[in-house]
Structure formats: structure tokens, C-alpha cells
Amino acid sequence: MVKPWDVVVVGGGPAGSATASWLARKGHRVLLLDRARFPRRKPCGECVNPAGVEALRALGVLPAVEALGPARLRGWRIGIGGDSEFSGDFPAERCGYGIPRERLDAVLLEHAQACGTGIRMDAHVVALLREGERVVGVRSADGEEIPARIVVGADGLRSVVLRRLGLLRRGPRLRKLAFTAHVSGAGELGERGELRVQGSSCVGIAPVGEGVANVVVVVQGGTEIGGDPECFFDRALERSGLAGVRRLDDVLATGPFDWPVRRAVADGALLAGDAAGYYDPFTGQGIFRALRGAELAAATIDAALLRGDTSAAALLPYERRRKRAFGSGERLQRLIEAVVSRPRIFAPAAGWLRRSPTLANAMVRAAGDLGWTA
Ligand SMILES: Cc1cc2nc3c(=O)[nH]c(=O)nc-3n(C[C@H](O)[C@H](O)[C@H](O)COP(=O)(O)OP(=O)(O)OC[C@H]3O[C@@H](n4cnc5c(N)ncnc54)[C@H](O)[C@@H]3O)c2cc1C
């Protein structure tokens, strides 16, 4: 009989790597499995908000991230253009970072390994092992059974662990799709990201260092894509006044995003990052939540392992701490989505924020997970 790992983490994105790092550092035997081989790209706006930067610092990985030369982000310009556009900045002493995910995630994974985590790439988890209702490990696509005292599902938007636990609350109501790629020649973006809203679609542009920018095109429904994401993406760039830019890599498509969960804990299992529920990428808070959520998850799992009780009831403190930590940010995200997706409300709202810089700063600060006051 193979000795069970204390923790098997499924997924090596920010949530999985950070959870593994915290737990391995506390002396637990941790194995992390990812179906990909790193470095790998991930569809994302690639902006770590200021609270996310603090979470990287807490994890002890900020110097390694800064050594990669990320772009500094001190705020956002948002709108349709002209009078319906506003800018908001983070407080002077705080900033976010723009950094390609293939580099950020590779550094986070290396950190997890340096903390003592066992890492397996090309390891696609397809099922959970159970004894009665309790999760006791995972099965990979090649049939290997890997026993664990607790399984962490950090396997992103379409989490297999979430689905196998039966904790998905419903299918998505927001029918948005996103297309992302890196570009050069976007001109002088300075230290602000830009969100150009066009009807019910939106183009986000942010510098990610070394003269490269990340572009995300988000659309509702997606009927206009016509089966050719590359062509659709390039046309969207032209429409947003970015005709001179050069696309540097393939377009990654993803969506829909709105995957709410009934709860994030079960007997012998816990969900982290996007797998624990996701709504909409517009405010770019996902990396912060993945990192901070990992801290909360690791604290609860550590206590549960030490007590020898990994039941859902023993893991409930994680659920409560997540709600406290992310509840107001989630409400803000829903409010912003409701306004942005209605052009007749958004245009006057953007004009109003343009005339109220204090409020515009407060909103950008809140979306940066810094709270409403400086
Ligand atoms: C278009 C878009 C733009 C975004 N922009 C931003 C932004 O600018 N800033 C921000 O903070 N957030 C942004 N987000 C959100 C952010 O990308 C996510 O919240 C973040 O990546 C969540 O991290 P995670 O570790 O939970 O999941 P992921 O980063 O998705 O990592 C999951 C990992 O699990 C692995 N995996 C999946 N299934 C399995 C399996 N069955 N077996 C083994 N491994 C598996 C995957 O290979 C992957 O490595 C954006 C999201 C989208 C879609």
C-alpha cells in the first residue's frame, strides 16, 4: 500500500502553487499535479493588482517576480473615448504589475518546488478516489491512483475536481468569450492599463514589460467570431484604434467564465482559485484571489491535518474566511459588470467618473482590492 501524500494539489496556476508552497513550508508532504508542461501560456490580462503584489510578497516570491522585469501599473483608463472615458489611479505608494503568465506561473511553481513540493507535469487528473463520501486521492489519465489525506482542486475555470465533487451551483448565465494574445508596437502605454468599451464588448490593453503588451478582447455571445478567432482578434484590434500593432503569438480563446459553486469544501477535499467559483474577468482580481485564497486554504488545511480531521466540517473555516476576504470584491465585480454591459448606463457613468476623479480613484483602488479608502 502506497503511503498517502498529506496533500495532493491538482493544478499548478497561482492558486495551486501558492497553496502547495504554504503547506510544504509547514512540513506537510505535498504533491502538485498539472496536466500541462510549464512554462505554458494562460488566457489572462496578466495584470497582478496591488493586493496581488502584496500576496506575492507574503509568499516570499516578490523578488523573483521583480527580477523578471514586469511592467509597473499605477492605474487604469476606462471608457468609450472622449467625454465617456475616465482614469483612476492606485495610491502613490502602491502599484500593480503586468507580467506574462508563462513567466509568473513558472516562478510560482519553482517556488513551490523549492519549498519542498513534489511536482509532476503532464499529469492530467480525471477522477477522485473515494471511500464512501470521503475523497481519498485522485486518478490520473494514465490510470495511476494517487492517495492523499486531502485533495486541493486548484484546476481553474473548468475544474474537474469541482465537477467530480458535484459542487457546481449552475451553468454560466454570462455568455462571454475572451481572446488574448501579446502584441508589440502598441505605442506609449505608460503605467496605466486601458479598457476600451465598445457596445457590449471590451478590449483591454496592458504593458507586460520589454515593449510587449497583453491584449484581451471580450465579447458577449460570440456569434460574430465566425470560427476564426485570429481574424476576429485582428479585426477587433483595428476597430479599437490599434491597427499598427503586431501580434506576437497565437490567439488563446476561453469562456464562458461565470461558474458559481455551492461551497468550496467537502470531506477530504477543498477548492481554491477559479475552481472555487469565478464570475467575470473585467476587474482583473483573479490572481489576487488565487494567491490570498491559497493562504486561507493552507491555514485551514494545516490545522485540519494536525488535528487529524479533514472532514468538510473541519474545513469550513476556509469557507467563512473566503467570504469575509472576497465578498465585497465580488459584489463590486457584479455591479461593474452590470453597468459596463449596458452602454446606455455606462456612457453617462463614465462621464460622471471623469468629472469626479476622487471617486474614479476610489473605484480603481477598490477593484485593486485595496478597499475604498487610501
Ligand atoms: C480573459 C481573462 C482575463 C483575465 N485577466 C486577469 C487579470 O488581468 N488579472 C487577474 O488578476 N486575473 C485575471 N484573470 C483571472 C485569472 O486568470 C485567474 O483568476 C487565475 O489564473 C486563477 O488562477 P488558478 O490557479 O485558480 O487557475 P489557473 O491559472 O487557470 O491554473 C489552473 C491550472 O490547472 C491545470 N489543470 C486544469 N485541469 C487539470 C486537470 N484535470 N489535471 C491537472 N491539471 C489541471 C491547468 O493546466 C492550469 O495550469 C483573467 C481571466 C480571463 C479568463
The ligand as an ORCA input file, in Angstrom:
! r2SCAN-3c Opt
* xyz 0 1
  C      -9.690     36.684    -20.322
  C      -9.223     36.707    -18.886
  C      -8.501     37.798    -18.430
  C      -8.084     37.822    -17.104
  N      -7.325     38.878    -16.678
  C      -6.880     38.914    -15.398
  C      -6.007     39.943    -14.956
  O      -5.580     40.816    -15.714
  N      -5.620     39.952    -13.649
  C      -6.048     38.986    -12.774
  O      -5.689     39.035    -11.595
  N      -6.838     37.964    -13.190
  C      -7.240     37.897    -14.468
  N      -7.996     36.847    -14.893
  C      -8.310     35.754    -13.952
  C      -7.088     34.873    -13.721
  O      -6.545     34.450    -14.955
  C      -7.472     33.655    -12.888
  O      -8.299     34.066    -11.831
  C      -6.259     32.931    -12.316
  O      -5.468     32.384    -13.331
  C      -6.730     31.799    -11.385
  O      -5.641     31.010    -11.011
  P      -5.859     29.453    -10.687
  O      -4.562     28.982    -10.142
  O      -7.094     29.274     -9.901
  O      -6.175     28.769    -12.098
  P      -5.281     28.667    -13.443
  O      -4.342     29.793    -13.511
  O      -6.285     28.502    -14.530
  O      -4.479     27.327    -13.260
  C      -5.107     26.075    -13.313
  C      -4.073     25.018    -13.654
  O      -4.696     23.750    -13.519
  C      -4.255     22.907    -14.564
  N      -5.288     21.896    -14.768
  C      -6.542     22.090    -15.233
  N      -7.227     20.923    -15.249
  C      -6.388     19.980    -14.774
  C      -6.508     18.582    -14.555
  N      -7.669     17.933    -14.806
  N      -5.438     17.885    -14.082
  C      -4.269     18.546    -13.818
  N      -4.106     19.868    -14.022
  C      -5.148     20.586    -14.470
  C      -4.061     23.829    -15.747
  O      -3.133     23.291    -16.682
  C      -3.530     25.094    -15.072
  O      -2.111     25.133    -15.044
  C      -8.420     36.769    -16.223
  C      -9.131     35.682    -16.682
  C      -9.514     35.633    -18.007
  C     -10.253     34.438    -18.494
*
